[in-house]
Amino acid sequence: MSELASQNERSIADMIRSPSRHYLTKLESDISEVLVSKGFIEVRTPSIISITSLEKMTITPGHPLYKQVFFIDEKRCLRPMLAPNLYYVMRKLRDHTDGPVRIFEIGSCYRKESHSGAHLEEFTMLNLVEMGPEKDATEALKEYIADVMGVTGLDYTLSVEESDVYRETLDVMIGDTEVSSGAVGPHVLDPAHDVHEPWSGVGFGLERLLMLMNEKGSVKKTGRSLSYLNGAKIN
């Protein structure tokens, strides 16, 4: 315990002596640069969304995710995912081009989670989507997963899994830990968003990636926190 406390103090001292960007912000920046170089447009959309937009994702009172939503009032909530807004932006950009539409967003999402080392109630998602890919949608999805995972330096495997929202997803696994889920269209969710062509999309939990990159035991050490700073305990 004494040695761990000393290591923690050294980490804090190093940060004070040599200031740098927060690990989470640095990862966001590194991933953004790679995606922009691949032709993706970065978007920023509101954290407050309409309950109607959740319903378009089939998230209604009977859905498992519904009880995890932070509701503001009878019409609005904090977004539990980035996908509803990205569907909207992707569809609107389609009106301006006949070629592929590539967009991504990095931002906070909110879910009522059980208290554990693998989940946060406010967490950071990276979602990217390409509408009208020039190659097979699944192959495009695998390529973009490789681009993002190349930034992390982590070895990974791909696994096909069932999903409450997307029916079936292509998940990115690091050992036994899932860090990402991807899907392709056409999809049963598409008509509600007026989308009628192939697409590929994937979402990553950045705190979980950081946890594995820095060999930490909990995502609480790598996310937004009043107790930890870049993995070091400050309180």
C-alpha positions in Angstrom: 0.0 0.0 0.0 2.9 2.4 0.8 4.5 1.7 -2.6 1.2 2.3 -4.4 0.7 5.6 -2.5 4.2 6.7 -3.5 3.6 5.8 -7.1 0.4 7.9 -7.0 2.3 10.9 -5.5 5.0 10.6 -8.2 2.3 10.6 -10.9 0.8 13.8 -9.5 4.2 15.4 -9.1 5.0 14.6 -12.8 1.8 16.2 -14.0 2.5 19.4 -12.0 6.1 19.5 -13.3 5.2 18.7 -16.9 1.7 19.7 -17.7 0.0 18.1 -20.7 -3.5 17.6 -22.1 -5.9 15.3 -20.3 -5.5 11.7 -21.5 -9.1 11.6 -22.6 -8.8 14.8 -24.6 -5.5 13.6 -26.1 -7.2 10.4 -27.3 -10.1 12.4 -28.7 -7.7 14.6 -30.7 -5.6 11.7 -32.0 -8.6 9.8 -33.2 -10.2 12.9 -34.8 -7.0 13.6 -36.8 -7.1 10.1 -38.2 -10.7 10.2 -39.1 -10.5 13.6 -40.8 -7.6 12.3 -42.8 -9.9 9.5 -44.0 -12.5 12.0 -45.2 -14.8 12.2 -42.2 -16.5 15.5 -41.1 -16.5 16.1 -37.4 -19.9 17.2 -36.1 -21.1 18.5 -32.7 -24.7 17.9 -31.7 -26.8 18.7 -28.6 -26.7 16.6 -25.5 -30.4 17.2 -24.9 -32.5 15.3 -27.3 -36.2 14.7 -27.8 -38.0 11.6 -26.6 -39.4 11.3 -30.1 -35.8 10.7 -31.3 -35.5 7.9 -28.8 -38.7 6.3 -30.1 -37.2 6.3 -33.6 -34.5 4.1 -32.2 -37.2 1.8 -30.7 -36.3 2.9 -27.2 -39.8 3.0 -25.6 -41.0 2.2 -22.1 -40.7 -1.6 -22.8 -37.1 -1.4 -24.0 -34.2 -2.4 -21.6 -32.4 0.9 -22.2 -35.4 3.1 -21.4 -35.0 2.7 -17.6 -31.5 4.0 -17.9 -32.4 7.3 -19.6 -32.1 10.6 -17.7 -35.4 12.4 -18.5 -35.5 16.2 -18.2 -39.3 16.5 -18.7 -42.0 14.8 -20.7 -40.5 15.8 -24.0 -36.7 15.8 -23.5 -33.9 13.7 -22.1 -30.1 13.6 -21.9 -28.8 11.5 -24.9 -28.0 7.9 -23.9 -26.2 7.5 -27.3 -25.0 9.6 -30.2 -26.8 7.7 -33.0 -30.2 9.6 -33.1 -28.4 12.9 -33.8 -26.0 11.3 -36.3 -28.9 9.7 -38.2 -30.4 13.2 -38.6 -27.2 14.9 -39.7 -26.3 12.1 -42.1 -29.7 12.3 -43.7 -29.6 16.1 -44.1 -26.1 16.0 -45.6 -27.3 13.5 -48.2 -29.4 16.3 -49.8 -26.1 18.1 -50.7 -24.1 15.3 -52.3 -24.4 12.1 -54.3 -21.2 10.7 -52.9 -20.4 9.0 -49.6 -21.4 11.0 -46.5 -18.8 10.4 -43.7 -19.3 12.0 -40.3 -18.2 11.4 -36.7 -18.9 12.9 -33.3 -17.1 12.6 -29.9 -19.2 13.6 -27.0 -20.8 12.8 -23.6 -23.6 10.4 -23.3 -25.6 9.6 -20.1 -27.1 6.4 -18.7 -28.2 5.4 -15.2 -25.7 2.6 -14.7 -25.0 0.2 -11.8 -21.9 1.3 -9.9 -19.0 -0.8 -11.2 -15.6 -0.4 -12.6 -16.8 -0.9 -16.2 -19.5 1.7 -16.4 -20.0 5.5 -15.9 -23.2 7.5 -15.8 -21.5 10.2 -17.9 -19.2 8.6 -20.5 -17.6 9.7 -23.8 -18.6 8.1 -27.0 -17.0 8.2 -30.4 -19.4 7.4 -33.2 -18.6 7.4 -36.9 -20.9 6.6 -39.8 -20.5 6.4 -43.6 -23.6 6.6 -45.7 -23.3 5.2 -49.2 -19.9 3.5 -48.8 -18.0 2.8 -52.0 -17.2 -0.7 -50.9 -19.1 -3.4 -49.1 -20.5 -1.9 -45.9 -19.1 -4.6 -43.6 -15.7 -4.4 -45.1 -15.8 -0.6 -44.7 -16.8 -1.0 -41.1 -13.8 -3.3 -40.4 -11.5 -0.8 -42.1 -12.7 2.1 -39.9 -12.5 -0.1 -36.7 -8.8 -0.8 -37.7 -8.2 3.0 -38.1 -9.5 3.8 -34.6 -7.8 0.8 -32.9 -4.5 1.7 -34.6 -4.5 4.9 -32.6 -4.8 2.9 -29.3 -2.1 0.4 -30.1 -4.3 -2.4 -28.6 -4.7 -5.8 -30.1 -8.3 -6.8 -30.6 -10.7 -9.4 -32.0 -14.1 -9.0 -33.7 -17.2 -10.8 -32.5 -20.8 -10.9 -33.8 -23.3 -10.3 -31.0 -27.0 -9.7 -30.4 -28.1 -6.1 -29.7 -31.2 -4.6 -28.0 -31.2 -1.7 -30.5 -29.4 -2.9 -33.7 -30.5 -6.6 -33.5 -26.9 -7.7 -34.5 -23.6 -5.9 -34.0 -20.0 -6.4 -34.8 -18.2 -5.9 -31.5 -14.6 -5.1 -30.8 -13.2 -7.2 -28.0 -9.9 -6.7 -26.1 -9.7 -9.9 -24.1 -13.1 -10.3 -22.4 -13.8 -6.5 -22.5 -16.1 -5.1 -25.2 -14.9 -1.6 -26.2 -17.0 -1.0 -29.3 -20.1 -2.1 -31.3 -20.6 -1.6 -35.0 -23.6 -2.1 -37.4 -24.4 -1.9 -41.0 -27.5 -0.9 -43.0 -29.9 -1.1 -44.7 -31.5 -1.7 -41.2 -34.9 -1.9 -39.7 -34.3 1.4 -38.0 -33.6 3.2 -41.2 -37.1 4.0 -42.5 -38.0 6.0 -39.4 -35.0 8.3 -40.3 -35.7 8.4 -44.0 -32.5 6.5 -44.8 -32.8 4.1 -47.7 -29.2 3.1 -48.7 -26.3 1.1 -47.3 -24.2 2.5 -44.4 -21.7 1.4 -41.9 -21.3 2.8 -38.4 -19.5 2.1 -35.1 -19.3 3.5 -31.6 -16.4 3.3 -29.1 -16.4 4.0 -25.4 -13.3 6.1 -24.9 -12.9 5.8 -21.2 -12.9 2.0 -21.5 -10.2 2.2 -24.2 -8.1 4.5 -22.0 -8.5 2.1 -19.1 -7.0 -0.7 -21.1 -4.4 1.5 -22.8 -3.1 2.6 -19.3 -3.7 -0.7 -17.6 -6.1 0.7 -15.0 -8.6 -1.4 -13.2 -11.6 0.9 -13.5 -13.1 3.4 -16.0 -13.6 5.8 -13.1 -9.8 6.5 -13.3 -9.9 7.5 -16.9 -13.1 9.6 -17.3 -14.5 12.9 -16.0 -13.8 12.9 -12.3 -13.3 14.9 -9.1 -11.3 12.0 -7.6 -8.9 11.1 -10.4 -6.7 13.0 -12.8 -5.1 11.0 -15.6 -5.4 7.9 -13.5 -3.9 9.4 -10.3 -6.1 9.7 -7.2 -6.0 13.4 -6.0 -8.4 13.3 -3.1 
